[in-house]
C-alpha cells in the first residue's frame, strides 16, 4: 500500500466498509427520483475513490461496479425511467474513460476508446 494511503486503510475493498461504499454507489444509481446532479455527484464519488485508493484491488472492484451499473441500465429489472437508464450509461462511459486515463493500460485504453 502507498504510504499516503494508510489513513484510508479502513475503507479498502477488502473490508466491510469498502463493500458498503460500493453498495451505496450502486443503490444510489437505482433511485428513481435521481436528477442530473445526482449522477454528477456519483461520478465525482467514483473519481475520488479511484484517485485516493488507486491500487489493483480497488480498480478491479470499481470496474466490476461499473459493469454492474451498466447491467442496471441494460436489463432494467427495476423499470427505471429512460432518463435514469441513459444517465447510468453516461456515468459508466465517463467513469471508464476517466479510469482508462488514470491506470494507463494500453489494451484497456484502446477498448474504452472504441
MODELLER restraints for C-alpha pairs under 7 A, 6 or more apart:
rsr = mdl.restraints
at = mdl.atoms
rsr.add(forms.Gaussian(group=physical.xy_distance, feature=features.Distance(at['CA:5:A'], at['CA:53:A']), mean=6.85, stdev=0.5))
rsr.add(forms.Gaussian(group=physical.xy_distance, feature=features.Distance(at['CA:10:A'], at['CA:17:A']), mean=6.81, stdev=0.5))
rsr.add(forms.Gaussian(group=physical.xy_distance, feature=features.Distance(at['CA:11:A'], at['CA:17:A']), mean=5.31, stdev=0.5))
rsr.add(forms.Gaussian(group=physical.xy_distance, feature=features.Distance(at['CA:11:A'], at['CA:18:A']), mean=4.68, stdev=0.5))
rsr.add(forms.Gaussian(group=physical.xy_distance, feature=features.Distance(at['CA:12:A'], at['CA:18:A']), mean=5.09, stdev=0.5))
rsr.add(forms.Gaussian(group=physical.xy_distance, feature=features.Distance(at['CA:13:A'], at['CA:19:A']), mean=5.70, stdev=0.5))
rsr.add(forms.Gaussian(group=physical.xy_distance, feature=features.Distance(at['CA:13:A'], at['CA:58:A']), mean=6.17, stdev=0.5))
rsr.add(forms.Gaussian(group=physical.xy_distance, feature=features.Distance(at['CA:25:A'], at['CA:42:A']), mean=6.55, stdev=0.5))
rsr.add(forms.Gaussian(group=physical.xy_distance, feature=features.Distance(at['CA:26:A'], at['CA:69:A']), mean=6.49, stdev=0.5))
rsr.add(forms.Gaussian(group=physical.xy_distance, feature=features.Distance(at['CA:29:A'], at['CA:88:A']), mean=6.81, stdev=0.5))
rsr.add(forms.Gaussian(group=physical.xy_distance, feature=features.Distance(at['CA:32:A'], at['CA:80:A']), mean=6.23, stdev=0.5))
rsr.add(forms.Gaussian(group=physical.xy_distance, feature=features.Distance(at['CA:39:A'], at['CA:87:A']), mean=6.85, stdev=0.5))
rsr.add(forms.Gaussian(group=physical.xy_distance, feature=features.Distance(at['CA:39:A'], at['CA:91:A']), mean=6.71, stdev=0.5))
rsr.add(forms.Gaussian(group=physical.xy_distance, feature=features.Distance(at['CA:43:A'], at['CA:91:A']), mean=6.20, stdev=0.5))
rsr.add(forms.Gaussian(group=physical.xy_distance, feature=features.Distance(at['CA:43:A'], at['CA:95:A']), mean=6.54, stdev=0.5))
rsr.add(forms.Gaussian(group=physical.xy_distance, feature=features.Distance(at['CA:50:A'], at['CA:59:A']), mean=6.98, stdev=0.5))
rsr.add(forms.Gaussian(group=physical.xy_distance, feature=features.Distance(at['CA:66:A'], at['CA:92:A']), mean=5.69, stdev=0.5))
rsr.add(forms.Gaussian(group=physical.xy_distance, feature=features.Distance(at['CA:69:A'], at['CA:88:A']), mean=6.78, stdev=0.5))
rsr.add(forms.Gaussian(group=physical.xy_distance, feature=features.Distance(at['CA:70:A'], at['CA:88:A']), mean=6.79, stdev=0.5))
rsr.add(forms.Gaussian(group=physical.xy_distance, feature=features.Distance(at['CA:70:A'], at['CA:89:A']), mean=6.00, stdev=0.5))
rsr.add(forms.Gaussian(group=physical.xy_distance, feature=features.Distance(at['CA:70:A'], at['CA:92:A']), mean=6.59, stdev=0.5))
rsr.add(forms.Gaussian(group=physical.xy_distance, feature=features.Distance(at['CA:73:A'], at['CA:85:A']), mean=4.55, stdev=0.5))
rsr.add(forms.Gaussian(group=physical.xy_distance, feature=features.Distance(at['CA:73:A'], at['CA:88:A']), mean=6.34, stdev=0.5))
rsr.add(forms.Gaussian(group=physical.xy_distance, feature=features.Distance(at['CA:73:A'], at['CA:89:A']), mean=6.63, stdev=0.5))
rsr.add(forms.Gaussian(group=physical.xy_distance, feature=features.Distance(at['CA:96:A'], at['CA:112:A']), mean=6.84, stdev=0.5))
rsr.add(forms.Gaussian(group=physical.xy_distance, feature=features.Distance(at['CA:97:A'], at['CA:112:A']), mean=6.22, stdev=0.5))
rsr.add(forms.Gaussian(group=physical.xy_distance, feature=features.Distance(at['CA:100:A'], at['CA:108:A']), mean=6.30, stdev=0.5))
rsr.add(forms.Gaussian(group=physical.xy_distance, feature=features.Distance(at['CA:100:A'], at['CA:109:A']), mean=4.99, stdev=0.5))
